[in-house]
Amino acid sequence: MENTKQKFIGLIEEMLGQKIITFYDLKKYVKDLKDLTDPVFVKYEMEEWYKNMGLEHITGRKLSLSDCPFKQEELEEAYEKGEIILCIPEGIKREEFGKLFRLDSWALYDPLVTPATEKEDCWFRTSMSLTPVYMNSTGVDVSRDIEDQNKLNFSLERYLVFIGRMRYLTGKTPDLEYWIWLPRGRYDRSGMLIAGFDRNTNLNVHGWMPQFSASFLGARFGIPHIVNS
């Protein structure tokens, strides 16, 4: 019976990964599943996740997230597209996120890496794909294109939360044997960070020239809530 259960779980994970089904599809078959399209619950669940992970213990401060800005229709669209909702709490430093998610790198402590600490809670949607997009693009082109679309470039801080959340939800590590640009923030003024995971799921971060491109190097981006004018 246990083997059958694991086979079904594996099949569901594969179908989710290939976007054949979405988390929103699964909701219809679980009577007691909380409404993942309710912004109030989304905020509550995200806040409890951080607390249960031990963020308040690490920072020594109480956590209270801002309201989830996405409407129910936006949340439905996100789940249908295979996206997750993230909130990067304001004031949390990269080394604190590293400790929270048990991810370590020289870049968490090096003063040459420009901090990209959020000044206010940053809510956004992003793809759950295990592989990045913008492959073989320079950091300059990636940064400009994402900004031109009014989307959010990833920082090291945002990337750490993305990895922690993906591991929590799927049990998998994205970007295995890939690198992604982290345009938000700088290394030694003119450099840009790239990050990814080796085959042993160890985090690797390097400072790189933003004019570089390679077939194994891509990017990720966040989709913020757009307030209608």
C-alpha positions in Angstrom: 0.0 0.0 0.0 2.9 2.4 0.8 4.5 1.7 -2.6 1.2 2.5 -4.3 0.9 5.7 -2.3 4.4 6.8 -3.3 3.6 6.0 -7.0 0.5 8.2 -6.9 2.4 11.0 -5.2 5.2 10.8 -7.8 2.6 10.9 -10.6 0.9 13.9 -9.2 4.3 15.7 -8.7 5.2 14.9 -12.3 1.9 16.2 -13.6 2.2 19.4 -11.5 5.8 19.9 -12.8 4.6 19.5 -16.4 1.6 21.8 -15.7 -0.9 19.1 -16.7 -2.7 19.9 -13.5 -2.3 22.7 -10.9 -2.7 23.0 -7.1 -6.0 24.7 -7.8 -7.2 21.5 -9.6 -6.4 19.4 -6.5 -8.4 21.7 -4.3 -11.7 20.3 -5.7 -10.9 16.8 -4.4 -10.0 17.7 -0.8 -13.1 18.8 1.2 -11.2 20.3 4.2 -8.5 22.0 2.2 -8.2 25.7 3.1 -9.1 28.2 0.4 -5.7 28.9 -1.2 -7.4 31.7 -3.2 -8.5 33.6 -0.1 -6.0 36.5 0.4 -6.6 36.4 4.2 -5.7 32.8 4.4 -2.6 33.3 2.1 -1.3 35.9 4.5 -2.0 33.7 7.5 -0.4 30.6 6.1 2.7 32.5 5.0 3.1 34.2 8.3 2.7 30.9 10.2 5.2 29.2 7.9 7.9 31.8 8.8 7.1 31.5 12.5 7.2 27.7 12.4 10.5 27.8 10.6 11.9 29.9 13.5 12.2 33.4 11.9 11.2 35.2 15.1 13.8 33.3 17.1 16.5 34.1 14.6 15.7 37.9 14.3 14.6 38.4 17.9 11.5 40.3 16.6 7.8 39.6 16.2 6.7 38.9 12.7 3.5 40.5 11.3 3.2 40.5 7.5 1.2 43.0 5.6 -2.0 41.9 3.9 -1.7 39.8 0.8 -2.4 42.3 -2.1 -3.5 39.7 -4.6 -7.2 39.4 -5.3 -8.9 36.0 -5.5 -8.9 36.0 -9.3 -5.2 36.8 -9.3 -4.5 33.9 -7.0 -6.6 31.6 -9.1 -4.6 32.6 -12.2 -1.3 32.1 -10.4 -2.1 28.5 -9.4 -3.5 27.7 -12.8 -0.2 28.9 -14.3 1.9 26.9 -11.9 3.1 29.9 -9.9 3.6 30.3 -6.1 3.0 33.3 -4.0 5.9 34.7 -2.0 6.3 37.4 0.6 9.8 38.7 1.5 9.4 40.3 5.0 10.8 43.8 5.4 14.0 44.2 7.3 15.3 40.6 7.2 18.9 40.4 6.2 20.4 37.8 3.8 22.4 36.0 6.5 19.2 35.6 8.5 17.4 34.0 5.6 20.5 31.8 5.1 20.2 30.6 8.7 16.4 30.1 8.4 16.7 27.9 5.3 20.0 26.3 6.2 21.7 27.7 3.2 25.2 29.0 3.5 27.5 31.0 1.2 30.3 33.5 1.4 27.9 36.0 -0.3 25.8 36.1 2.9 28.6 37.8 4.8 30.8 39.5 2.3 30.6 43.4 2.5 31.3 43.6 -1.2 27.9 42.2 -1.8 25.3 45.0 -1.8 22.5 44.3 0.7 19.0 44.1 -0.9 17.0 44.0 2.3 13.4 44.8 1.7 12.2 48.2 3.0 8.6 46.9 3.1 7.0 43.4 2.7 7.4 42.4 -0.9 4.6 40.2 -2.2 4.9 38.6 -5.7 4.1 35.6 -7.8 6.8 33.5 -9.5 7.0 30.3 -11.5 7.4 27.0 -9.8 9.4 25.6 -12.7 12.5 23.7 -11.6 14.5 25.3 -14.4 15.1 29.0 -15.1 14.1 31.1 -18.1 16.1 33.7 -20.0 18.7 31.1 -20.8 21.9 32.3 -22.6 21.1 35.9 -21.8 23.4 38.5 -20.3 22.7 40.0 -16.9 22.4 43.4 -18.4 19.7 42.2 -20.9 17.9 40.2 -18.2 17.7 43.1 -15.8 16.5 45.6 -18.4 13.9 43.3 -19.9 12.4 42.4 -16.5 12.2 46.0 -15.4 10.7 47.1 -18.8 7.9 44.6 -18.1 7.3 46.1 -14.6 8.3 42.8 -13.1 10.8 42.2 -10.2 14.4 41.2 -10.5 15.6 38.6 -8.0 18.0 39.4 -5.3 19.9 37.0 -3.2 17.4 37.5 -0.4 14.4 36.8 -2.7 16.2 33.8 -4.1 16.8 32.3 -0.7 13.1 32.6 0.2 12.1 31.1 -3.2 14.4 28.1 -2.6 13.1 27.6 1.0 9.5 27.8 -0.1 10.0 25.4 -3.1 11.7 22.9 -0.9 8.8 23.1 1.6 6.1 22.8 -1.0 7.7 20.2 -3.4 10.6 18.6 -1.6 12.7 19.5 -4.6 15.6 22.0 -5.2 15.2 24.2 -8.3 18.1 25.2 -10.6 20.1 22.0 -10.1 23.2 22.4 -12.3 21.9 25.7 -13.6 22.8 29.3 -12.6 20.5 32.4 -12.5 21.3 36.1 -12.5 20.5 38.0 -9.4 20.3 41.6 -10.8 18.9 43.2 -7.7 22.1 44.0 -5.8 25.7 44.2 -6.9 29.1 42.6 -6.2 32.0 45.1 -5.8 30.1 47.9 -7.7 30.3 46.6 -11.3 29.7 42.8 -10.8 26.5 40.9 -10.6 25.7 37.8 -8.6 24.8 34.5 -10.1 23.6 31.6 -8.0 22.5 28.0 -8.4 22.9 24.5 -7.1 25.4 21.7 -7.9 24.4 18.0 -8.3 24.8 17.6 -4.5 22.2 20.4 -3.9 24.8 22.7 -2.5 24.2 26.4 -3.0 26.9 28.2 -5.1 27.1 31.9 -5.5 29.6 33.9 -7.6 30.3 37.5 -8.5 30.3 37.8 -12.3 30.5 40.3 -15.1 27.0 41.2 -16.2 27.9 41.0 -20.0 28.5 37.3 -19.7 26.0 34.7 -21.2 25.9 30.9 -21.3 23.5 28.1 -22.1 23.4 27.0 -18.4 22.8 30.6 -17.1 19.3 32.1 -17.0 17.1 34.1 -14.6 13.8 34.2 -12.6 11.5 37.1 -11.9 8.6 38.1 -9.7 5.2 39.4 -10.8 3.9 42.0 -8.4 0.3 43.0 -7.8 -0.5 46.0 -10.1 -2.9 48.5 -8.5 -5.4 49.6 -11.1 -5.3 53.4 -11.7 
